[in-house]
Amino acid sequence: MREEVGKLLTDGAVTQIEVTTLGSASLRWGRQWDYLIAIDLRAGSDAGILVDGAACAALLGDFRLLGMRPSVVVADDERSVVLAERRA
């Protein structure tokens, strides 16, 4: 897995790769063994090109070998909407 992460870092678009274990907010909605892999990209970079590349496919393949079912989503700051904000 380290090899695949290293290959992703050689892509000029990637600025950081971070893995986080996700916890449940309550036992009622609990899940186990969920992880978030965040790959931060430079502004203007195309996430689709990175995800379709061989290095990302190899990393996702490693997670499948570990029995996980990875999925890929994009969180685009330019397409987010603030639903509420506390004013001082």
GITAPE-V125687 format. One record per pair of residues at least 12 apart in sequence whose ideal C-beta (glycine too) atoms are under 6 Angstrom apart, sorted by the first residue. I is the first residue (numbers start at 1). J is the second residue. D is the distance in whole Angstrom. If there is no record, write none. Layout:
I&J&D ; I&J&D
//
This chain:
1&62&5 ; 4&55&6 ; 4&58&4 ; 4&59&4 ; 5&17&6 ; 7&55&4 ; 8&55&5 ; 13&41&5 ; 13&42&5 ; 13&45&4 ; 13&50&6 ; 15&40&5 ; 15&42&6 ; 16&40&4 ; 17&39&5 ; 18&38&5 ; 19&35&6 ; 19&37&5 ; 20&36&5 ; 21&35&6 ; 22&34&4 ; 22&36&6 ; 47&74&5 ; 51&72&5
//
